[in-house]
């Protein structure tokens, strides 16, 4: 349990968490995590964790990881019947408390840390198996290319049960930055009141987030500490990319378009902000420490295009479809994305189709 606790304590009295009513330092967060961990049990277990963007969920998640358990994050109120029936979690943590189940224990691979639903398959028993190396390497790469620093404060616009939302948590806690925990939507005024009051510097969005921003008076909001906005979770129309990038240039913040998948922990590529207006259709370049290649595809009419293949330390261990899969080690060395890609511009890639 000590490595994660020690990591949190390194940042001592720096601000770790901000909410409507509470502010915690890293030392206080570490104390909460250390105190909560024993309630999950001594034996290494599979923990199903209902997630909201609040201090309790963050504490429970970090405590499970610190104690060496394998965590399956799920949305609060979501349908988890198939996952529970398939994997028989040893511990369920929900709003009513910690529930230990007589599951007989699980054979869990020593590297396994997280089980995540794939995009669009929430509630499905098919899960992505992620290791400690997957999570830490991807968090480090994200913190690197975004230039996350200790003074950053990220608002949680996405759920922690979603790989993109959880990656915001990982990348900021890695470097000692702060999280503004909220379940408010960007379409709600309380979100912006909280963001401004706590001097928010960044937030993450999927394409729908930017549709919501178009419906409110976002271009005229006074957000003096905003440094950048990230976008992932599917392609955004190039005209909207160009428009938000231009708005950010005028207002002093950057738009960072990103590309990823749960199978790559979260991120595989990013578009340098200075290229967003000239190449709004591009997914960008590979994240630090990884590579993208285009592999020939039989039957595709364009010789310059092919299947996009990603290689890096954040490629998943593999899928899980039954409880026995939790004992299996890594089965992949590369991720064949299923996206058809070609090069565009200075070392950039763009997606032009799917293999199926």
PAVO-549172 format. One record per residue: residue in three letters; x, y, z of N, C-alpha, C, O in turn. Coordinates in steps of 0.001 Angstrom, whole numbers, padded with zeros to 6 digits, always signed. Example, Ala and Ser with C-alpha at 12.3 -4.5 7.8 and 13.67 -1.06 7.14 Angstrom:
BEGIN
ala+013190-005690+007800+012300-004500+007800+013200-003300+007800+014236-003319+008465
ser+012850-002250+007080+013670-001060+007140+012900+000030+007870+013409+001138+008039
This chain:
BEGIN
unk+000817-001212+000000+000000+000000+000000+000851+001262+000000+000378+002332-000384
unk+002096+001143+000427+002886+002345+000657+003203+003169-000584+003146+004395-000488
unk+003535+002592-001755+003960+003450-002877+002965+004546-003236+003371+005695-003403
unk+001681+004236-003361+000708+005261-003716+000523+006259-002576+000454+007465-002812
unk+000442+005767-001348+000305+006671-000195+001501+007609-000119+001344+008811+000095
unk+002698+007053-000295+003905+007881-000260+003901+008910-001381+004342+010044-001194
unk+003402+008512-002549+003324+009455-003670+002426+010631-003304+002795+011783-003535
unk+001271+010363-002743+000364+011444-002357+001004+012337-001294+000881+013560-001351
unk+001675+011733-000341+002273+012516+000748+003435+013395+000263+003781+014386+000908
unk+004024+013029-000862+005119+013853-001408+004688+015290-001631+005486+016218-001497
unk+003412+015468-001975+002925+016809-002306+002357+017540-001093+001907+018681-001193
unk+002386+016868+000045+002135+017478+001359+000933+018418+001383-000212+017977+001273
unk+001199+019706+001528+000124+020678+001719-000349+021337+000424-001076+022330+000465
unk+000051+020803-000703-000514+021289-001961-001987+020886-002024-002381+019864-001461
unk-002787+021682-002703-004204+021369-002850-004374+020174-003784-003809+020139-004878
unk-005162+019197-003335-005416+018000-004134-006827+017977-004691-007035+017622-005851
unk-007804+018358-003865-009201+018209-004235-009989+019435-003804-009797+019957-002706
unk-010886+019891-004686-011786+020992-004377-013202+020592-004780-013409+020008-005844
unk-014173+020909-003930-015577+020670-004254-016370+021921-003890-015793+022961-003573
unk-017693+021812-003939-018547+022929-003518-018275+023335-002077-018346+024512-001726
unk-017962+022342-001245-017905+022597+000197-016586+022243+000861-016365+022598+002018
unk-015708+021550+000150-014529+020978+000801-013266+021240-000013-013297+021283-001243
unk-012158+021413+000699-010847+021482+000077-009913+020566+000846-009805+020663+002069
unk-009236+019675+000128-008307+018743+000754-006902+018943+000208-006713+019151-000990
unk-005916+018878+001104-004532+018848+000662-004175+017405+000308-004930+016478+000597
unk-003020+017233-000319-002563+015882-000625-002343+015080+000658-002609+013879+000690
unk-001860+015737+001711-001657+015036+002984-003000+014532+003539-003100+013400+004011
unk-004014+015382+003475-005330+014989+003978-005951+013889+003119-006598+012981+003641
unk-005757+013969+001809-006253+012914+000932-005560+011599+001240-006210+010554+001297
unk-004247+011638+001440-003493+010426+001771-003991+009815+003076-004103+008594+003190
unk-004292+010662+004061-004811+010167+005338-006138+009436+005140-006360+008371+005716
unk-007015+010013+004325-008312+009382+004063-008142+008042+003350-008792+007055+003695
unk-007270+008023+002364-007037+006791+001607-006478+005705+002517-006928+004560+002473
unk-005507+006059+003332-004874+005083+004224-005871+004554+005252-005844+003372+005595
unk-006743+005423+005739-007722+004995+006740-008800+004099+006131-009311+003199+006797
unk-009143+004343+004874-010232+003600+004248-009794+002238+003728-010594+001303+003705
unk-008545+002111+003311-008075+000885+002652-008381-000394+003432-008803-001372+002816
unk-008190-000441+004764-008444-001696+005491-009885-002177+005412-010132-003370+005591
unk-010849-001293+005151-012254-001719+005078-012517-002609+003877-013545-003283+003820
unk-011600-002622+002914-011778-003432+001710-011281-004861+001889-011488-005704+001016
unk-010624-005139+003018-010147-006486+003297-008667-006641+003001-008081-005868+002243
unk-008081-007647+003610-006638-007875+003474-006299-008679+002225-005264-008444+001602
unk-007151-009618+001855-006886-010455+000683-007087-009645-000595-008038-008871-000698
unk-006198-009821-001563-006341-009116-002842-007663-009520-003489-007970-010703-003632
unk-008439-008504-003877-009810-008772-004273-010181-008021-005542-009497-007085-005956
unk-011282-008454-006150-011907-007717-007239-012969-006815-006620-013914-007289-005989
unk-012795-005493-006814-013670-004499-006196-014485-003808-007282-013925-003141-008151
unk-015813-003966-007236-016703-003223-008116-017043-001910-007408-017598-001909-006309
unk-016702-000798-008054-016833+000515-007427-017808+001386-008199-017555+001728-009354
unk-018927+001750-007569-019842+002713-008169-019222+004102-008077-018758+004519-007016
unk-019221+004814-009208-018465+006064-009299-019356+007286-009481-020266+007297-010310
unk-019074+008303-008695-019549+009665-008918-018327+010562-008832-017279+010142-008341
unk-018452+011782-009303-017311+012701-009221-017325+013399-007869-017646+014583-007765
unk-016968+012639-006832-016974+013186-005484-015790+012637-004689-015070+011753-005153
unk-015603+013176-003488-014446+012803-002668-014528+011348-002239-013509+010659-002198
unk-015718+010870-001921-015840+009473-001486-015374+008517-002579-014599+007600-002308
unk-015836+008721-003806-015413+007839-004897-013908+007905-005098-013255+006871-005239
unk-013352+009114-005113-011905+009250-005299-011149+008524-004192-010174+007822-004460
unk-011596+008691-002954-010957+008024-001819-011050+006513-001953-010061+005804-001768
unk-012239+006025-002275-012433+004575-002392-011588+003997-003526-010997+002927-003380
unk-011531+004698-004641-010733+004221-005774-009250+004157-005408-008595+003135-005617
unk-008731+005246-004867-007312+005274-004515-006977+004258-003434-005899+003665-003446
unk-007900+004058-002501-007666+003077-001442-007592+001667-002012-006743+000873-001605
unk-008475+001353-002950-008455+000027-003563-007158-000203-004324-006557-001273-004238
unk-006730+000819-005075-005479+000699-005831-004293+000593-004866-003400-000231-005059
unk-004294+001429-003832-003184+001422-002878-003046+000073-002190-001935-000369-001896
unk-004163-000575-001936-004137-001864-001250-003887-003033-002204-003837-004184-001772
unk-003731-002745-003495-003389-003781-004451-004562-004547-005022-004377-005589-005650
unk-005780-004039-004809-006953-004708-005358-007106-004402-006850-006464-003490-007370
unk-007947-005159-007523-008301-004902-008913-009649-004194-008908-010595-004667-008278
unk-009743-003061-009607-010934-002231-009540-011717-002290-010848-011151-002198-011937
unk-013031-002445-010711-013956-002359-011838-014859-001150-011586-015849-001273-010864
unk-014541+000022-012165-015371+001208-011957-016634+001132-012816-016574+000774-013992
unk-017770+001471-012221-019040+001478-012946-019789+002747-012591-019587+003289-011504
unk-020657+003244-013481-021422+004447-013160-022456+004174-012078-023081+003114-012063
unk-022635+005123-011182-023659+004995-010158-025034+004894-010820-025380+005707-011678
unk-025802+003902-010419-027129+003727-010983-027149+002983-012297-028215+002781-012879
unk-025971+002567-012784-025914+001850-014055-026304+000382-013892-026403-000124-012774
unk-026519-000279-014997-026881-001697-015001-025607-002532-014962-024888-002627-015956
unk-025335-003130-013819-024113-003931-013665-024427-005416-013499-023556-006192-013105
unk-025644-005812-013791-026057-007192-013542-025195-008195-014295-024790-009215-013737
unk-024914-007904-015572-024126-008847-016373-022695-008937-015864-022116-010022-015820
unk-022123-007799-015479-020748-007809-014978-020659-008526-013629-019726-009290-013382
unk-021637-008272-012765-021633-008917-011456-021812-010426-011600-021150-011202-010910
unk-022695-010836-012484-022932-012272-012687-021711-012956-013288-021391-014091-012934
unk-021029-012262-014197-019883-012864-014881-018651-012942-013992-017964-013963-013966
unk-018369-011861-013260-017085-011770-012548-017196-011965-011040-016177-012115-010365
unk-018414-011965-010499-018613-012229-009076-017625-011427-008204-016783-012023-007532
unk-017715-010099-008205-016768-009298-007422-016776-009669-005941-017822-009966-005365
unk-015591-009647-005341-015455-009964-003917-016043-008856-003044-016590-009108-001971
unk-015913-007606-003544-016346-006445-002771-017115-005516-003705-016692-005270-004834
unk-018235-005006-003230-018981-003982-003954-019033-002737-003079-019451-002790-001923
unk-018602-001619-003651-018647-000347-002940-019658+000546-003643-019482+000898-004810
unk-020713+000909-002930-021717+001797-003489-022076+002863-002462-021391+002998-001448
unk-023123+003609-002708-023484+004710-001821-023906+004241-000435-023897+005021+000517
unk-024274+002972-000322-024713+002475+000984-023565+001896+001804-023753+001556+002972
unk-022372+001779+001206-021236+001293+001970-020422+000237+001245-020462+000125+000019
unk-019678-000538+002034-018809-001590+001515-019476-002937+001781-019842-003245+002915
unk-019629-003722+000741-020319-005005+000871-019380-006126+000453-019002-006226-000714
unk-019005-006970+001408-018145-008112+001122-019019-009301+000734-020018-009594+001392
unk-018631-009976-000336-019418-011092-000850-018609-012381-000736-017386-012373-000874
unk-019287-013456-000491-018625-014759-000383-018445-015334-001781-019183-016224-002206
unk-017446-014807-002488-017225-015213-003883-016249-016370-004012-016098-016953-005086
unk-015590-016694-002913-014592-017754-002966-013226-017289-003404-012290-018084-003485
unk-013101-015981-003694-011812-015433-004106-011592-015589-005597-012247-016388-006265
unk-010657-014808-006098-010359-014798-007520-008875-015039-007753-008031-014659-006942
unk-008573-015680-008878-007190-015748-009346-006952-014495-010190-007508-014359-011280
unk-006126-013584-009681-005908-012289-010311-004447-012161-010723-003550-012357-009903
unk-004207-011836-011985-002832-011675-012435-002161-010561-011627-002792-009540-011355
unk-000899-010739-011240-000255-009740-010374-000133-008349-010983-000038-007364-010250
unk-000134-008251-012315-000018-006939-012950-001371-006246-013123-001418-005049-013407
unk-002462-006981-012955-003783-006431-013243-004176-005371-012216-004049-005586-011011
unk-004656-004221-012708-005058-003120-011838-006501-002699-012066-007236-002452-011110
unk-006911-002616-013329-008210-002045-013681-008939-002908-014698-008323-003543-015554
unk-010255-002918-014589-011123-003491-015606-012071-002388-016046-012801-001831-015226
unk-012065-002068-017336-012869-000963-017836-013776-001423-018966-013385-002227-019812
unk-015002-000894-018963-015887-001136-020099-015350-000420-021325-014821+000687-021226
unk-015488-001056-022482-015069-000409-023715-016074+000675-024076-017198+000680-023575
unk-015668+001586-024940-016557+002664-025360-017831+002076-025957-017784+001234-026854
unk-018956+002530-025449-020240+002096-025989-020720+000762-025472-021753+000266-025922
unk-019982+000154-024517-020415-001164-024042-020617-001182-022529-020437-002223-021896
unk-020985-000052-021947-021205+000004-020513-022241-001041-020107-023316-001131-020700
unk-021902-001827-019088-022794-002885-018643-022501-004225-019277-022962-005255-018784
unk-021738-004234-020366-021389-005487-021035-020361-006252-020202-019514-005640-019552
unk-020428-007592-020217-019410-008362-019496-018044-008350-020168-017067-008802-019572
unk-017952-007839-021405-016647-007746-022063-015917-006518-021537-016405-005395-021664
unk-014745-006737-020945-013994-005664-020298-012564-005604-020829-012048-006577-021378
unk-011947-004464-020658-010541-004252-021001-009706-004443-019739-009993-003856-018696
unk-008668-005272-019848-007773-005517-018713-006579-004560-018796-005851-004557-019788
unk-006382-003756-017758-005301-002779-017736-004371-003031-016550-004808-003369-015451
unk-003084-002857-016808-002070-003100-015786-001616-001798-015145-001977-000713-015600
unk-000827-001912-014091-000223-000740-013464+000636+000018-014471+000601+001247-014528
unk+001405-000723-015262+002261-000085-016271+001426+000664-017295+001769+001785-017670
unk+000331+000060-017755-000572+000738-018694-001004+002089-018149-000890+003108-018832
unk-001500+002095-016922-002087+003297-016328-001037+004362-016072-001230+005522-016436
unk+000069+003985-015453+001084+004975-015092+001764+005543-016332+002004+006748-016408
unk+002075+004694-017299+002749+005184-018505+001853+006145-019280+002331+007155-019796
unk+000551+005839-019367-000345+006720-020105-000549+008037-019361-000605+009100-019980
unk-000661+007968-018033-000790+009203-017251+000443+010081-017424+000335+011302-017540
unk+001616+009449-017441+002856+010221-017601+002940+010863-018981+003353+012015-019110
unk+002546+010113-020015+002573+010656-021374+001604+011832-021513+001938+012847-022123
unk+000412+011692-020949-000585+012763-021015-000080+014009-020291-000173+015121-020809
unk+000452+013808-019090+000984+014945-018335+002118+015624-019090+002301+016837-018992
unk+002881+014832-019846+004002+015349-020627+003508+016235-021764+003884+017404-021843
unk+002665+015690-022648+002302+016477-023831+001329+017612-023524+001263+018584-024276
unk+000570+017503-022428-000289+018623-022029+000455+019647-021180-000028+020760-020971
unk+001623+019268-020698+002381+020183-019850+001691+020453-018527+001685+021585-018043
unk+001101+019403-017931+000396+019567-016660+001404+019876-015558+002430+019207-015437
unk+001104+020889-014761+001984+021313-013669+001197+021349-012371-000028+021235-012376
unk+001905+021507-011257+001280+021446-009936+000196+022486-009739-000729+022275-008954
unk+000297+023600-010437-000688+024668-010242-001966+024469-011063-002902+025261-010950
unk-002010+023419-011887-003206+023174-012677-004349+022663-011803-004138+021992-010793
unk-005571+023005-012228-006776+022574-011530-007789+022137-012580-008328+022960-013319
unk-008042+020828-012638-008897+020255-013678-010278+019941-013128-010409+019279-012099
unk-011308+020418-013815-012677+020099-013439-013080+018758-014043-012706+018445-015173
unk-013839+017973-013293-014229+016632-013739-015541+016715-014522-016623+016582-013951
unk-015433+016930-015806-016594+017021-016688-017048+015659-017189-018105+015555-017812
unk-016270+014615-016932-016571+013263-017417-016534+012287-016245-015807+012521-015280
unk-017296+011205-016306-017343+010271-015172-016048+009486-014996-015344+009205-015966
unk-015746+009138-013760-014552+008347-013469-014675+006912-013956-013673+006202-014044
unk-015884+006475-014271-016065+005121-014800-015742+005037-016290-015801+003958-016880
unk-015404+006163-016893-015069+006269-018321-013566+006508-018424-013022+007317-017672
unk-012887+005822-019336-011420+005881-019382-010900+007308-019538-009873+007656-018956
unk-011596+008137-020317-011175+009525-020517-011277+010307-019201-010363+011045-018834
unk-012400+010134-018502-012555+010820-017223-011537+010362-016201-010988+011182-015465
unk-011275+009058-016142-010312+008540-015174-008894+008978-015518-008071+009162-014621
unk-008597+009146-016807-007255+009579-017199-006966+010999-016715-005816+011337-016435
unk-008004+011831-016616-007819+013179-016064-007392+013082-014604-006506+013811-014160
unk-008024+012181-013863-007661+011966-012461-006218+011482-012353-005431+012042-011590
unk-005869+010449-013111-004524+009876-013037-003445+010898-013387-002463+011037-012657
unk-003617+011607-014489-002560+012494-014977-002344+013690-014053-001225+014191-013947
unk-003394+014151-013389-003238+015299-012492-002673+014878-011138-001815+015567-010587
unk-003143+013759-010599-002586+013302-009326-001129+012867-009479-000360+012928-008519
unk-000750+012434-010667+000637+012026-010896+001613+013157-010635+002696+012926-010097
unk+001247+014384-011007+002179+015507-010925+001869+016457-009771+002531+017484-009620
unk+000866+016120-008953+000560+016975-007816-000345+018140-008141-000364+019130-007410
unk-001102+018043-009233-002081+019072-009568-003394+018784-008835-003516+017767-008151
unk-004366+019674-008978-005611+019551-008226-006773+019152-009123-006760+019383-010332
unk-007776+018548-008498-009014+018164-009162-010169+018956-008568-010311+019043-007348
unk-010993+019533-009436-012234+020170-009013-013337+019151-009268-013765+018963-010407
unk-013795+018498-008211-014741+017399-008364-016173+017919-008425-016642+018599-007513
unk-016853+017586-009515-018234+017999-009689-018931+017085-010675-018312+016577-011609
unk-020223+016878-010463-021054+016158-011419-021924+017113-012220-022773+016668-012993
unk-021730+018422-012050-022491+019396-012831-022055+019354-014292-020888+019097-014590
unk-022983+019603-015189-022714+019696-016615-022202+021092-016959-022457+022060-016243
unk-021470+021171-018077-021003+022485-018536-022169+023364-018978-021994+024563-019195
unk-023353+022778-019110-024527+023568-019474-025188+024217-018261-026160+024960-018402
unk-024658+023932-017066-025250+024431-015826-024379+025523-015215-023157+025390-015160
unk-024998+026586-014763-024253+027696-014186-023431+027310-012958-022333+027838-012785
unk-023924+026396-012084-023102+026003-010931-021730+025447-011313-020761+025603-010569
unk-021654+024791-012487-020336+024310-012933-019384+025480-013094-018257+025431-012601
unk-019816+026528-013775-018937+027662-014057-018656+028477-012797-017565+029026-012643
unk-019631+028556-011902-019390+029243-010626-018265+028547-009875-017370+029198-009336
unk-018319+027212-009844-017293+026429-009152-015952+026554-009862-014916+026712-009216
unk-015969+026482-011186-014747+026547-011983-014020+027874-011766-012802+027900-011592
unk-014763+028958-011776-014149+030282-011586-013684+030453-010147-012585+030951-009903
unk-014522+030041-009184-014171+030222-007763-012896+029472-007410-012086+029957-006620
unk-012717+028290-007992-011535+027487-007673-010401+027667-008687-009456+026878-008710
unk-010495+028683-009508-009438+029044-010458-009083+027868-011374-007919+027498-011522
unk-010124+027296-011981-009925+026163-012875-009064+026521-014069-009195+027601-014646
unk-008178+025599-014435-007269+025836-015561-007593+024974-016773-007119+025261-017872
unk-008399+023913-016594-008662+023024-017717-009898+022182-017468-010289+021951-016324
unk-010505+021727-018546-011549+020716-018452-011536+019910-019741-011014+020352-020764
unk-012124+018710-019673-012117+017779-020799-013504+017701-021403-014507+017864-020708
unk-013555+017449-022719-014844+017345-023379-014873+016295-024460-013873+016054-025137
unk-016023+015670-024621-016320+014834-025782-017045+015733-026780-017383+016865-026435
unk-017296+015268-028006-017973+016146-028973-019269+016771-028454-019560+017929-028753
unk-020044+016013-027680-021297+016561-027168-021047+017726-026198-021847+018659-026126
unk-019948+017668-025461-019607+018779-024565-019510+020079-025345-019981+021123-024892
unk-018897+020011-026517-018719+021214-027323-020033+021661-027964-020225+022848-028228
unk-020932+020713-028212-022276+021107-028638-022959+021911-027536-023629+022906-027811
unk-022786+021476-026286-023363+022211-025164-022739+023596-025024-023436+024570-024738
unk-021422+023682-025226-020752+024985-025137-021278+025941-026198-021325+027153-025985
unk-021673+025390-027338-022241+026222-028402-023622+026766-028037-024076+027754-028613
unk-024287+026118-027077-025638+026534-026697-025651+027582-025581-026688+028186-025306
unk-024514+027794-024950-024430+028777-023876-023509+029912-024328-022985+029894-025441
unk-023326+030872-023472-022530+032045-023858-021043+031832-023562-020381+032721-023027
unk-020525+030656-023909-019145+030331-023580-018125+031315-024155-017179+031674-023455
unk-018281+031764-025400-017260+032667-025957-017062+033958-025157-016005+034584-025240
unk-018067+034352-024390-017959+035620-023662-017742+035439-022164-017740+036410-021408
unk-017557+034177-021737-017326+033933-020316-015955+034451-019894-014988+034385-020654
unk-015891+034959-018689-014611+035391-018124-014027+034231-017330-014475+033926-016225
unk-013019+033592-017914-012355+032434-017301-010867+032742-017233-010093+032231-018043
unk-010462+033561-016289-009102+034115-016294-007982+033104-016125-006840+033382-016491
unk-008288+031942-015579-007223+030964-015322-007217+029803-016315-006353+028930-016239
unk-008170+029785-017242-008247+028686-018208-007001+028652-019093-006658+029647-019732
unk-006319+027487-019126-005108+027325-019945-005383+026523-021215-004874+026854-022285
unk-006188+025469-021095-006458+024647-022265-007697+023799-022018-008090+023550-020878
unk-008305+023358-023132-009417+022416-023114-008997+021214-023948-008384+021376-025003
unk-009319+020017-023489-009025+018828-024286-010314+018265-024875-011393+018420-024305
unk-010179+017605-026039-011329+016985-026698-010930+015598-027177-009899+015423-027827
unk-011756+014619-026848-011575+013247-027331-012942+012576-027281-013965+013255-027203
unk-012963+011249-027325-014230+010549-027258-014974+010500-028572-016201+010400-028590
unk-014241+010571-029680-014857+010550-031000-014502+011796-031779-014125+012812-031195
unk-014622+011726-033111-014233+012872-033943-015203+014039-033789-016411+013850-033641
unk-014651+015244-033826-015459+016448-033801-015403+017084-035184-014346+017065-035814
unk-016504+017646-035677-016485+018254-037016-015342+019257-037155-015124+020075-036261
unk-014605+019198-038281-013463+020097-038457-013799+021577-038290-012986+022341-037770
unk-014988+021987-038726-015319+023402-038587-015449+023804-037131-015129+024935-036765
unk-015923+022871-036285-016026+023175-034854-014643+023182-034213-014366+024011-033346
unk-013772+022265-034631-012393+022273-034136-011736+023613-034457-011130+024250-033595
unk-011870+024019-035705-011253+025270-036148-011816+026470-035368-011076+027375-034982
unk-013110+026458-035150-013759+027585-034489-013343+027698-033027-013062+028795-032545
unk-013300+026560-032310-012893+026607-030905-011399+026906-030771-010983+027588-029834
unk-010600+026401-031700-009164+026721-031666-008947+028214-031861-008105+028811-031189
unk-009698+028824-032777-009578+030266-033010-010061+031059-031802-009465+032073-031440
unk-011152+030592-031176-011650+031251-029971-010593+031204-028869-010335+032205-028200
unk-009986+030030-028688-008951+029906-027674-007764+030810-027941-007197+031392-027016
unk-007389+030926-029207-006271+031808-029565-006584+033253-029192-005710+033983-028725
unk-007828+033659-029398-008225+035026-029043-008298+035229-027535-007996+036309-027029
unk-008706+034171-026817-008962+034325-025385-007807+033863-024511-007872+033995-023289
unk-006745+033321-025113-005570+032979-024331-005524+031560-023795-004788+031283-022848
unk-006304+030648-024388-006213+029244-024009-006104+028391-025274-006352+028870-026381
unk-005732+027124-025096-005496+026235-026233-006528+025118-026272-007035+024686-025237
unk-006832+024653-027492-007648+023458-027686-006716+022317-028078-005945+022434-029031
unk-006792+021209-027334-005969+020039-027640-006895+018887-028029-007569+018302-027181
unk-006915+018575-029318-007707+017451-029830-006902+016167-029640-005706+016127-029929
unk-007565+015121-029156-006860+013884-028835-007605+012681-029416-008786+012761-029755
unk-006888+011577-029520-007434+010337-030088-007039+009194-029163-005896+009114-028713
unk-007985+008317-028888-007638+007218-028000-008690+006140-027978-009630+006142-028773
unk-008515+005213-027046-009454+004108-026864-009189+003493-025501-008079+003578-024974
unk-010211+002876-024939-010041+002187-023663-008934+001137-023782-008178+000913-022836
unk-008845+000494-024952-007834-000546-025168-006406-000017-025123-005458-000796-025023
unk-006248+001292-025196-004931+001918-025047-004880+002712-023739-004151+003698-023631
unk-005652+002279-022759-005786+002903-021442-006573+004201-021539-007522+004414-020784
unk-006187+005057-022455-006958+006266-022766-006448+006873-024066-007167+006872-025066
unk-005223+007389-024074-004765+008211-025203-003726+007498-026061-002865+006767-025570
unk-003848+007750-027399-002860+007268-028363-002211+008397-029151-001054+008281-029554
unk-002942+009494-029379-002424+010587-030199-003006+011914-029732-004030+011958-029050
unk-002335+012986-030112-002828+014331-029817-002416+015257-030946-001405+015032-031611
unk-003207+016301-031155-002925+017294-032185-002312+018518-031522-002982+019176-030726
unk-001054+018845-031826-000462+020056-031245-001379+021260-031480-001832+021472-032605
unk-001657+022046-030445-002650+023121-030562-002390+024108-031689-003332+024658-032261
unk-001115+024339-032017-000825+025313-033065-001184+024804-034455-001118+025558-035426
unk-001570+023511-034562-001967+022950-035852-003477+022717-035959-003961+022226-036979
unk-004213+023067-034911-005639+022772-034889-006414+023533-035957-007368+022996-036520
unk-006025+024767-036247-006761+025530-037250-006385+025126-038672-007228+025149-039569
unk-005130+024760-038880-004698+024389-040232-004985+022928-040565-005101+022578-041740
unk-005104+022054-039528-005348+020625-039758-006446+020132-038800-006201+019228-038002
unk-007642+020712-038869-008694+020366-037897-009247+018954-038052-009970+018469-037181
unk-008912+018297-039152-009386+016942-039413-008420+015890-038872-008748+014704-038892
unk-007248+016283-038393-006195+015336-038008-006347+014880-036555-006872+015607-035711
unk-005871+013650-036281-005801+013173-034900-004455+013536-034279-004294+013457-033061
unk-003482+013936-035110-002218+014415-034587-001085+013422-034692-000960+012691-035675
unk-000258+013409-033651+000940+012575-033594+000821+011615-032417-000006+011812-031528
unk+001645+010583-032416+001623+009615-031317+002033+010279-030010+002846+011204-029999
unk+001468+009803-028918+001838+010318-027600+003293+009974-027293+003837+009053-027904
unk+003939+010681-026371+005326+010376-026023+005499+008919-025601+004683+008368-024863
unk+006589+008304-026091+006909+006929-025728+006160+005874-026515+006231+004690-026186
unk+005439+006287-027556+004644+005334-028345+004810+005633-029822+005476+006598-030196
unk+004199+004799-030671+004306+005014-032114+003012+004616-032812+002251+003780-032324
unk+002784+005237-033965+001675+004899-034846+002237+004515-036204+003147+005173-036708
unk+001707+003463-036795+002076+003074-038152+000815+002773-038946-000246+002510-038379
unk+000948+002816-040264-000160+002479-041151+000183+001173-041845+001163+001086-042585
unk-000638+000155-041596-000381-001171-042153-001256-001387-043391-002422-000995-043393
unk-000707-002008-044446-001481-002242-045675-002779-002988-045386-002848-003840-044499
unk-003795-002646-046154-005116-003230-045963-005621-003752-047299-005856-002973-048223
unk-005788-005061-047405-006254-005670-048653-007636-005140-049028-008543-005077-048198
unk-007771-004770-050271-009072-004351-050768-009383-002887-050594-010417-002412-051066
unk-008491-002145-049909-008751-000711-049753-008199+000017-050981-007044-000195-051349
unk-009003+000872-051619-008597+001435-052911-007455+002451-052843-006780+002672-053848
unk-007225+003061-051707-006206+004104-051584-004900+003480-051096-004834+003002-049964
unk-003860+003479-051934-002588+002864-051560-001886+003611-050430-001027+003043-049756
unk-002238+004867-050217-001596+005660-049172-002248+005461-047809-001772+005999-046809
unk-003315+004706-047765-004056+004505-046520-003981+003046-046094-003691+002162-046900
unk-004247+002811-044823-004255+001462-044276-004743+001483-042843-005193+002514-042342
unk-004651+000331-042183-005118+000267-040797-004102+000922-039863-002900+000681-039972
unk-004593+001742-038956-003737+002418-037987-003406+001448-036861-004301+000878-036238
unk-002112+001267-036605-001650+000348-035565-000845+001141-034538+000055+001907-034882
unk-001193+000934-033275-000550+001665-032173+000323+000712-031366-000067-000420-031081
unk+001513+001191-031004+002416+000421-030145+002897+001323-029011+003313+002458-029246
unk+002838+000818-027797+003288+001595-026651+003011+000851-025360+002299-000153-025370
unk+003563+001323-024242+003408+000625-022960+001995+000687-022401+001694+000012-021417
unk+001116+001493-023017-000267+001597-022556-001233+000706-023323-002443+000791-023114
unk-000719-000156-024217-001591-001131-024884-002089-002125-023834-001302-002670-023060
unk-003390-002352-023816-004018-003195-022797-003391-004584-022704-002726-005046-023632
unk-003618-005241-021559-003206-006626-021403-004023-007535-022312-003537-008574-022758
unk-005270-007141-022585-006177-007933-023411-007596-007751-022899-007839-006977-021973
unk-008529-008468-023507-009923-008412-023067-010178-009465-021990-009450-010449-021862
unk-011233-009221-021227-011780-010234-020324-013234-010448-020714-013986-009489-020889
unk-013627-011713-020849-015024-012046-021134-015582-013058-020145-016771-013377-020169
unk-014707-013561-019272-015124-014504-018234-014159-014347-017069-013078-013781-017235
unk-014526-014834-015910-013742-014606-014704-012341-015214-014811-011391-014688-014230
unk-012208-016321-015550-010886-016957-015676-009880-016057-016389-008674-016215-016202
unk-010358-015118-017201-009456-014225-017936-008699-013271-017011-007692-012689-017415
unk-009171-013108-015781-008515-012174-014857-007163-012693-014376-006380-011939-013799
unk-006889-013950-014605-005600-014533-014215-004595-014523-015356-003433-014881-015159
unk-005024-014120-016544-004174-014193-017736-003282-012967-017833-003693-011857-017496
unk-002052-013180-018299-001120-012072-018485-001367-011337-019787-002384-011574-020439
unk-000464-010449-020183-000635-009683-021423-000680-010602-022638+000095-011553-022742
unk-001601-010305-023560-001744-011115-024772-001501-010294-026039-001596-010828-027144
unk-001187-008999-025894-001002-008116-027045+000312-007362-026947+000757-007012-025854
unk+000929-007115-028092+002110-006252-028151+001824-004990-028952+002618-004050-028961
unk+000666-004984-029630+000270-003825-030420-001252-003773-030466-001929-004766-030198
unk-001770-002621-030805-003217-002454-030896-003595-002109-032323-003268-001033-032824
unk-004285-003028-032968-004822-002768-034304-006146-002050-034099-007120-002654-033650
unk-006186-000778-034424-007301+000075-034019-008585-000182-034790-009668+000137-034299
unk-008488-000759-036002-009664-000893-036844-009996+000386-037597-010928+000413-038401
unk-009229+001453-037337-009427+002719-038053-008531+002760-039291-007364+002371-039239
unk-009084+003229-040389-008298+003411-041606-007749+004827-041601-008487+005795-041414
unk-006446+004933-041809-005768+006212-041633-004820+006488-042788-004418+005587-043524
unk-004478+007752-042922-003403+008154-043833-002685+009334-043210-003185+009969-042282
unk-001518+009613-043732-000750+010749-043227-001275+012047-043832-001766+012076-044960
unk-001160+013108-043056-001592+014424-043533-000765+015487-042829-000656+015484-041603
unk-000190+016383-043589+000558+017461-042954+001860+016994-042332+002346+015911-042656
unk+002434+017796-041442+003764+017532-040870+003765+016425-039820+003672+016677-038618
unk+003877+015173-040319+003942+014034-039403+002629+013676-038752+002612+012946-037760
unk+001526+014172-039286+000214+013957-038680-000505+012778-039329-000179+012352-040437
unk-001498+012265-038596-002361+011200-039096-003809+011698-039085-004191+012522-038254
unk-004600+011182-040022-006039+011420-040005-006777+010120-040214-006260+009199-040846
unk-007994+010039-039682-008832+008863-039827-009807+009100-040956-010471+010136-040999
unk-009901+008134-041889-010795+008310-043039-011833+007206-043165-012648+007225-044087
unk-011813+006237-042242-012803+005172-042309-012560+004098-041274-011691+004223-040411
unk-013353+003028-041376-013231+001878-040480-013081+000616-041320-013555+000552-042454
unk-012420-000382-040751-012231-001635-041468-013523-002428-041541-013673-003290-042407
unk-014468-002145-040634-015758-002842-040667-016808-001961-040034-017974-002349-039954
